[in-house]
Amino acid sequence: MTGSHDAAPVSDVASVRRQLGREPRGMLSVAHRCPCGAPDVVVTAPRLDDGTPFPTVYYLTCPRACSAVGRLEGSGRMREMEDRLTDDPELAAAYAQAHDSYLREREAIESVPEIAGVSAGGMPDRVKCLHVLLAHALAAGPGVNPLGDLVRDEVGPWWASGRCRADG
């Protein structure tokens, strides 16, 4: 998702507020929706209203998705994925391309010199946050972030047990 962003519809902001349990910071738009129709990834401004640089353009908001990713993080998968980057040059190259893509997408929204070259989730050579990697994979689509795609596959259909609740 690149280019200019109009203000997010009030209904989407309200849904995300309920999902997060707080006011969303710097929310520009919805980047991806769960199959139930609720937002699950939002685009966040690279500079928040208070002037703080914020490198995380794609922010995972769905509580079910966040819980599923948290379980995956708790199982030690981040360390295993990072080890794979060392052992698999093709994966490392694709992950570096995901980093470059992320930077281009953020720059298309706003240039923030303080975070130039810094993407999110540990890219391009570490794995720090699977939530960010999944958010990027959902927003950008399959094939852009290989570790985000892996997270999506491993967490499975978080929405399958019924309609996600964006209303509380």
Residue pairs with C-beta under 8 A, 6 or more apart in sequence:
1 29
1 31
1 43
1 105
1 139
1 140
2 104
2 105
2 108
2 109
3 108
3 109
4 109
5 28
5 29
5 43
5 109
6 29
7 28
8 16
8 27
8 28
8 29
8 30
8 42
12 29
12 30
12 39
12 42
13 24
13 27
15 38
15 39
15 166
15 167
16 24
16 27
16 30
16 39
16 42
16 61
16 166
17 23
17 24
18 166
18 167
18 168
19 38
19 39
19 61
19 62
19 63
19 166
20 61
24 42
24 44
24 59
24 61
25 44
25 48
25 49
25 54
26 44
26 45
26 47
26 48
26 49
26 54
27 42
27 43
27 44
27 45
27 59
28 42
28 43
28 44
28 45
28 109
29 42
29 43
30 39
30 41
30 42
30 43
31 41
31 42
31 43
31 58
31 135
31 138
31 139
32 39
32 40
32 41
32 135
32 138
32 139
33 39
33 40
34 40
34 62
34 65
34 158
34 159
34 164
35 157
35 159
36 159
36 163
36 164
36 166
38 62
38 164
38 165
38 166
39 61
39 62
39 166
40 60
40 61
40 62
40 65
40 138
40 164
41 58
41 59
41 60
41 61
41 62
41 135
41 138
41 139
42 58
42 59
42 61
43 57
43 58
43 59
43 109
43 139
44 54
44 56
44 57
44 58
44 59
45 54
45 109
45 110
46 53
46 54
46 55
46 57
46 106
46 109
46 110
46 111
46 112
46 115
47 53
47 54
47 110
47 112
48 54
53 112
53 114
53 115
54 115
55 106
55 115
55 118
55 119
55 120
56 120
56 132
56 135
57 102
57 105
57 106
57 109
57 120
57 136
58 102
58 120
58 132
58 135
58 136
58 138
58 139
58 140
59 132
59 135
60 66
60 69
60 131
60 132
60 134
60 135
60 138
62 158
62 159
62 164
63 164
63 165
64 158
64 159
64 164
65 134
65 155
65 158
66 131
67 158
68 155
68 156
68 158
69 130
69 131
69 134
69 151
69 155
70 131
71 155
72 130
72 151
72 154
72 155
73 129
73 130
73 131
77 130
77 151
77 154
78 127
78 128
78 130
79 127
81 127
81 147
81 150
82 122
82 126
82 127
84 91
85 91
85 92
85 95
85 125
85 126
85 127
86 92
91 146
91 147
92 125
94 146
95 123
95 124
95 125
95 145
95 146
95 147
96 123
96 124
96 125
98 123
98 124
98 136
98 140
98 144
98 145
98 146
98 147
98 148
99 119
99 123
99 124
100 124
101 140
101 144
101 145
102 119
102 120
102 123
102 136
102 145
103 117
103 119
105 140
106 112
106 119
120 129
120 132
120 136
121 127
121 128
121 129
121 130
121 131
121 132
121 133
121 136
121 147
121 148
122 128
122 129
123 133
127 133
127 147
130 147
130 151
133 145
133 147
133 148
133 151
134 148
134 151
134 152
134 155
135 148
136 144
136 145
136 148
137 144
137 145
137 148
137 149
137 151
137 152
138 148
138 152
140 148
142 149
143 149
158 164
